[in-house]
Amino acid sequence: MKKLLHVFLVIALTFSTASVSAQIKALVGGTLIDGFGGKPIQNSVILIEGDRISKVGHLGNTNIPEGAEIISTEGMSVLPGLWDMHVHLMINGHSDYSHWQKKYPPLYETVIMPASAHQLLMAGVTSARDLGGPLEASLAVRDAINNGSIPGPTMYMSGPFIQHEPYPGTESYRWGVSGVEDARSKVRQLAEAGVDCIKLIDQDQMTMEEVYAVVEEAHNHDLTVVAHGHRPEEIRRGLLAGVDCFEHTGLSSAPRYPDDVMEMIEARTAQMNLGPMFWCPTVEGLYNYEYVRDNPEQLDNDSWHLGLPDSIIHDITESIRYPGRLPYFQITPSRRPTLETKFNQLKDAGLVLLVGTDSGIPMKFHSQSTWHELDVWVNEFGVDPIYAIKAATYWPAVLMKVDDKVGTISEGKMADIIAVKGDVLRYIDLLQDVDLVIKQGKRYK
């Protein structure tokens, strides 16, 4: 009887061990760029148990459990899933905002925003910040992704913009404020609904008291405040009020930021006790406009069709048939020469730059925008590839206060991992065709 019991125990233990091992994925052989900015690890081994990374090492020092699922990353660069810190799921590259906003709101939650999210994920974006959308639809799509109903990155939603007065026809996703108490009330409403950050724009058209109220109320609810930095006075007021992150590199054709603005920025970055000051420059959509205008073949790439019905694909295609005629970009040729100068002013002032794209604006698709932005940073502006990757992995997680969970490939973190054939530190544009996408331990590509 004892012998029989012993046999049963051995069999049970064997099956149990096999079952546990079968739940382990092992990414083996690739060059690991872990997101911290250090030297890459050659011949890396990454063990994933469930949705978490359990071990990071290399073939010489890491045992792979028997029965684990082996995923070869030989010849590949392996890095944390990318973040895109400025997307708009509610728009998909159509050139006519007025037409889009009249025709498609009923489809935002069920078709358009899920399609945008799916496209981002297939492009290797496993986390993203959506900055401006109808409140209920934004939160519903975020939550549907989180509960596994639809595929997409982990989304951080601002819901509606906060500004002095919404533009006509945009009231569903732009909330105006009138007075200090109204400003606080609007922020409280968003916070209580469950947004992940507050988006503030046109703060130079608000009273300074209203700006202070928005930022203070948001911080009282432990929410970061994202503010437009198009105009010098927007930047001045945002800095005075203590916003956490600025967006864009300016609407004007002024060749550089004014000296007093740069002095304010440098004074803020010198205050290390306040932590880093962040800026998301979103340069590529403008920088590459003339190239796309003159070489529009990339617009025919059908990656942006994913999840969209033929009728919407046709509508978008027709709206961008003549790229050189789009009103949105007519001032861009005079702005383009200023972008690199302003980008370097911000970088040299000690700001932490973040990769974000404004994805969804005319001719900028969620399936392509993130790698395009990285490509301009590295190949046009001369940014070190490690810096650029860190701006799309580690630093976004720090700003969003989730760096204990994601942003790097390290033990205990969520298994948000991508891989691409070749050396992205030499050829950053390899990210246009990501070969492996794992989000929270689940393989999507």
PyMOL commands that set and color helices and strands:
alter all, ss='L'
color gray80, all
select helices_A, chain A and resi 2-22+97-103+105-122+135-146+180-193+203-205+208-220+232-241+259-269+272-274+284-287+289-294+296-300+302-305+310-319+323-325+327-329+332-348+369-380+385-391+394-399+428-433
alter helices_A, ss='H'
color red, helices_A
select strands_A, chain A and resi 24-28+31-32+44-49+52-58+69-72+76-80+82-87+125-130+154-157+161-163+174-176+197-200+224-228+245-247+278-280+352-353+417-421+436-439+442-443
alter strands_A, ss='S'
color yellow, strands_A
deselect
rebuild
show_as cartoon
